[in-house]
Amino acid sequence: MDKVYIHDKVFVPFIPFEKISQIIDSVADKLNGDFCDADHDYARPSEKEDAPVLLCILHGSILFTGELLKRLNFPVELASMKLSSYVGTTSTGVVKEKAPLSTDITGKTVIVCEDIVDTGTTIVALKQKLLDKGAKDVKLCTMLLKPEVFCNRCELDYVGAEIPNRFIVGFGLDYDEYGRNLKDIYVLE
């Protein structure tokens, strides 16, 4: 892992892919513990009506959701929507829906997959939006959490790892849409 240059900023190595994989393994283990049928490795076809919806929040959580999906041992329906509250390296505090929810969630449990939660503004607004759309239950799942700035306005059900309040890119996270494709996670120098 070397320094990377994105736009006008320099980023240095922070979390290698091997550690990211371990973080995702731990989240998958918790989800499997909560959603797997104790009597079966994979739920029977008659039970798929009760399968939760795994909601990928675009674009940041694409890699996290994809890796998590491969590790789940229970039926899930995959859905997506795009939200945004960042411009550059700063949160605006205003959550904008850029692409609508891709499936009907009425009466279903939704597992929201976020790449990172900092203040919690986006995830709180999203949880209420999903409940308003008829979700039976909403579980909040994030690969990374910045506890220093998290306002604790809602409980996160699945947290992969906690990190300091620093700006990061890589493994789906971006700086003005660049850096998402980096295999490792980098922090602003």
C-alpha positions in Angstrom: 0.0 0.0 0.0 1.4 3.3 -1.1 0.1 6.9 -1.0 -2.6 7.7 -3.4 -3.5 11.1 -4.9 -7.1 12.0 -5.6 -7.9 15.5 -6.9 -6.0 17.9 -4.6 -5.6 15.5 -1.7 -3.0 12.9 -0.6 -4.3 9.7 1.2 -2.1 7.2 3.1 -2.8 3.5 3.9 -5.3 3.0 6.7 -7.1 -0.4 6.6 -5.7 -3.2 4.3 -8.1 -5.4 2.4 -7.3 -8.4 4.7 -8.6 -6.5 7.7 -11.6 -5.3 5.7 -12.4 -9.0 5.0 -12.2 -9.8 8.7 -14.6 -6.9 9.5 -17.1 -8.2 6.9 -16.8 -11.7 8.2 -17.7 -10.5 11.7 -20.8 -8.7 10.4 -21.9 -11.7 8.4 -21.5 -14.0 11.4 -23.8 -11.7 13.4 -26.4 -11.6 10.6 -26.2 -15.3 10.1 -26.7 -15.8 13.8 -29.9 -13.7 13.7 -31.4 -14.7 10.4 -30.4 -18.3 9.8 -32.9 -21.0 10.4 -31.5 -23.1 13.3 -32.7 -26.3 11.7 -31.4 -25.7 8.2 -28.3 -24.3 6.5 -30.6 -22.3 4.1 -34.3 -21.6 4.6 -36.8 -23.7 2.7 -38.4 -22.2 -0.5 -41.7 -21.8 1.4 -40.0 -19.5 3.8 -38.7 -17.0 1.3 -41.7 -14.7 1.7 -40.1 -13.9 5.0 -36.7 -13.3 3.6 -35.3 -9.9 4.5 -34.3 -7.3 2.0 -30.6 -6.4 1.9 -30.6 -2.7 1.0 -27.4 -1.4 -0.6 -27.0 2.3 -0.2 -25.4 3.4 -3.5 -22.6 4.0 -4.4 -20.5 3.8 -1.3 -21.7 0.5 0.1 -21.6 -1.5 -3.2 -18.4 -3.3 -2.4 -19.3 -3.9 1.3 -22.8 -5.2 0.3 -21.4 -7.4 -2.5 -18.8 -9.0 -0.1 -21.4 -9.3 2.7 -23.9 -10.9 0.4 -21.5 -13.8 -0.5 -21.1 -14.6 3.2 -24.8 -14.8 4.1 -26.3 -18.2 4.7 -30.0 -17.3 4.4 -32.3 -16.1 1.6 -32.2 -12.4 1.0 -33.7 -10.1 -1.6 -31.2 -7.5 -2.9 -32.3 -3.9 -3.3 -30.7 -0.5 -3.7 -31.3 3.2 -3.4 -29.0 6.2 -3.6 -28.7 8.9 -0.9 -26.3 11.7 -0.6 -25.3 14.2 2.2 -21.7 14.9 1.3 -20.0 17.5 -0.9 -16.3 17.0 -1.1 -15.0 16.0 2.3 -17.9 17.6 4.3 -21.4 16.5 5.2 -24.1 19.1 4.3 -26.4 17.7 6.9 -29.1 17.4 4.3 -30.0 14.0 3.0 -31.0 13.9 -0.7 -32.5 10.8 -2.4 -30.8 10.5 -5.7 -32.3 7.2 -6.8 -35.4 5.6 -5.4 -35.8 2.3 -3.6 -35.6 -0.4 -6.2 -38.2 -2.8 -4.7 -41.4 -2.9 -2.6 -40.6 -3.4 1.0 -44.1 -3.5 2.4 -44.3 -5.9 5.3 -40.6 -6.9 5.0 -37.6 -6.7 7.3 -35.0 -4.5 5.7 -31.3 -4.7 6.5 -29.7 -1.4 5.5 -26.1 -1.8 4.3 -24.0 1.4 4.8 -20.3 1.7 4.1 -19.8 4.2 7.0 -21.9 6.0 9.6 -20.5 9.2 11.1 -23.1 11.7 12.5 -26.0 9.3 11.8 -28.1 11.9 10.0 -28.5 9.9 6.8 -29.2 6.6 8.5 -31.8 8.1 10.9 -33.6 9.7 8.0 -33.4 6.5 6.0 -34.8 4.3 8.7 -37.8 6.6 9.1 -38.3 6.7 5.3 -38.3 2.9 5.1 -40.8 2.5 8.0 -43.0 5.1 6.2 -42.8 3.0 3.1 -44.2 0.0 5.0 -41.2 -1.9 6.2 -42.1 -4.3 9.0 -38.7 -3.8 10.6 -35.4 -2.0 9.7 -32.0 -3.3 10.9 -29.1 -0.9 10.5 -25.8 -2.4 9.4 -22.6 -0.5 8.7 -19.1 -1.6 7.9 -17.5 1.3 9.7 -18.7 3.7 12.5 -17.1 7.0 13.7 -18.3 6.9 17.3 -16.8 10.4 18.1 -19.3 12.1 16.0 -22.2 9.6 16.0 -25.2 11.3 17.7 -26.8 8.0 18.9 -30.3 9.0 17.7 -30.9 5.4 16.8 -29.3 2.1 17.6 -27.1 0.4 15.0 -27.8 -3.3 14.9 -24.5 -4.4 13.2 -21.2 -2.5 13.3 -18.1 -4.0 11.6 -15.5 -1.7 13.2 -15.1 1.7 14.8 -12.7 4.2 13.4 -11.5 7.8 14.3 -13.3 10.8 12.8 -11.0 11.1 9.8 -11.8 11.3 6.1 -11.3 8.0 4.3 -11.5 6.7 0.7 -11.3 3.2 -0.9 -13.3 0.1 -0.9 -16.4 2.0 -2.1 -15.8 5.2 -0.2 -15.0 8.2 -2.3 -13.7 11.7 -2.5 -15.9 13.5 -5.0 -16.7 10.2 -6.8 -13.0 9.0 -7.1 -11.2 6.4 -5.0 -14.1 3.9 -4.7 -12.2 1.3 -6.7 -9.2 1.1 -4.3 -9.0 -2.3 -2.7 -7.7 -1.0 0.6 -9.0 2.0 2.7 -6.9 5.1 2.8 -7.0 8.1 5.2 -6.4 11.8 4.4 -2.8 12.6 5.1 
